[in-house]
Amino acid sequence: MSSRRWDVRATHQGAVTGEQMDEMLRGLLEDRFKLRTHAEVRNLPVYELVIDHRGSKVPMAQNAQGEPSIQVAAGLIRMTNATASTFASQLSYALGRTVIDKTKLAGTFDFALEWKPLAGEDGGPATIGSPLVANPESVSHPDGASVFTAVREQLGLRLKPGRGPVDVVVIDDVQLPTPN
């Protein structure tokens, strides 16, 4: 899968939702590539998002009735009116490793986090499967704070290495695509 590429062209009449698009893509892959998968939960390396011993600095949402918003870029996450679990999910994308919310923070908050990202700390393919940092506090950056330092200093939270349940999709079978 990582060495061969295919162009897939498909059309559909009318508007479709994201869920409908996912279902159509899944059907195409099952039909043309004979893709068979199953989902399971595995105990894998994760980061646990916990409150630092000095206490949380995350401000409560300024407009709790407002719409949630999110702004992300390499080394930046800004979220308004978001839960700690939603923030942990966004960190998962940025770090390429599941982040489990263990803060017990209730309600919605305004998160603002900036750090100097290492290669791969953008949620891209290079991040997936990257080694777990054994001691996040030891990660140093010449041009700015690491994500581990930034989470602690800016939000009063910590990313603690651990193991936990992770939803995975297992490929049972896949074949070369059938011709048109």
N, C-alpha and C positions, 0 to 999 in steps of 0.2 A: 504494500500500500504506500510505502514511503518512496518507492523508486519509479513507479509507473503512474502516468497521468492520463486522464480522459477528459474530453469535452462532453458535457452533458447539456443538451438543449431540450427544454420542455416548455410548452405553452399551456395556458389555461385561460378560459374566457371568464371575465368578471373579476371582482375583488375577492381575495382570500385572506383569512386570518393567519397569524403565525402558526397556530396549531394545525390548521388545514394544510399549510405549506409543509410543515414537518411530516404530516401523515402522507402527503403525496410523495415527498422525497423518500420516505421510508419504503413506500410501495414500489417506487422505481428501483431502489437498491435491491429490494427483495426479488423483484421480477428479473431485472437485467443482470445482477451480480450474484443471484442466488444467496444473498446475505441472510444468515440466520444468527440471531443474537439472543442473549438472555441477560436479565439484570440480576445482580446480587450485591450483597453488602459484605465488604471485606474490612478487616481491622488493619489499617494502614497508617503510616506516619502522617500526622496532622500538626497544625498549630492550634493551641487553645488560647482564645482571647480572654484574658482575665483582668481584673482590676489590680493595678500596681499597689504595693503596700503604702504608698503615699496618698492614695485615693484618686478617684476619677476626676478629670478636668473637663469632661464632655458636657457642654451646656445643653439644657433642655431646649426643645424646639421653641423658637420665638413665636411661630405661628402654627400651633398644633392643629388648627382647623384647615390650614392651607394644604395645597397639593405637595406631595413629596417631590423632590428634584434631586438629580444626581449629575455631577460633572466629574469626569475621569480623564486622565492622561497619564503618560509614563511619569511616575513619581507624584501623582496628585489624585486625591479623592476628596470631593466635597459633596456632602449630602445634607439636605434639609428635611426635617420632618421624617426621619428614618429611625428604625429600631436598631438595636445593637446587633441583632441577628442579620439584618440586611447589610449592615456595615461589614460584618464578618464575611458574608457571602462575597461582597465586592473585593475584600482583601484576598479571598481565595482566588479570584480571577487574576489579580495583580501578581500574586506570588506563585500561582500554578500549584498550589497545595491547599487542601481543604483547611479552612479556619473554622473552628467550632466556637460559638459564643458561649462562654461560661461566666460572663460578667454578672448575670442576674439583674442587669439594668432594665427597669420597666418603664414603658412610655416611649415617646419619640424624642429625638435629639438632633442637633445640628453638628455634624462631623466635618472637620476640616483637617486634612492630613497632607503634608508635603514632605517628600524625602528625596534623596539622591539615589535613583534606582541603579542597581547592578544590571548587567546584561541579563535579559530574561525576566526582569521584574516588571513586565508589562502585560502579562497574561498571554503572551504569544507562545508559539509552539516550542521555543527553546526553553521555556519555563517548566513544561510538563516533565515530571520525573526528575527534576533537579534535586540534588542531595539536600536532605534536611540539615539545617544549621544546628549543630549540637548545643552551642552556646551562643544564642542570638546577641547577647550583650557584647560579645567579642568582635562582631562584624564592624569593620571600620571603612570609612570612605574618605578619600582625600578631599573631595569637593563638597561635602555636606553630610547630613545625618543619614544613617541607614534606616530602613523602614522600621527595624526593631527599636532603634533609639528614638525615632520620630513618634512612634506610637506611645512610647513611655513618656517622653518629654511634652509632647503636644496634647495628648489625650488622657494621660494618667492611667493608661492601660498597658498590658504586656502581652507579647506573643510568646507562649511557652511551648516548646516542642513536646509532643506526646504521640500517642497512638489512639485511634478512634475509628468509629464506623464510617465508611465511605461508600456511597453508592457508585457502582461501576457497571459498565456494559461490557459483557464478554462476547467476543466474536466466536461463534461455534463453527461457522463455515462461510466461506466466500469463494467465488470462482471468477475467472476472467469473464468479462461481460459478453452477452450474446450480441451478435451483429444486428443492425437495423433490419 
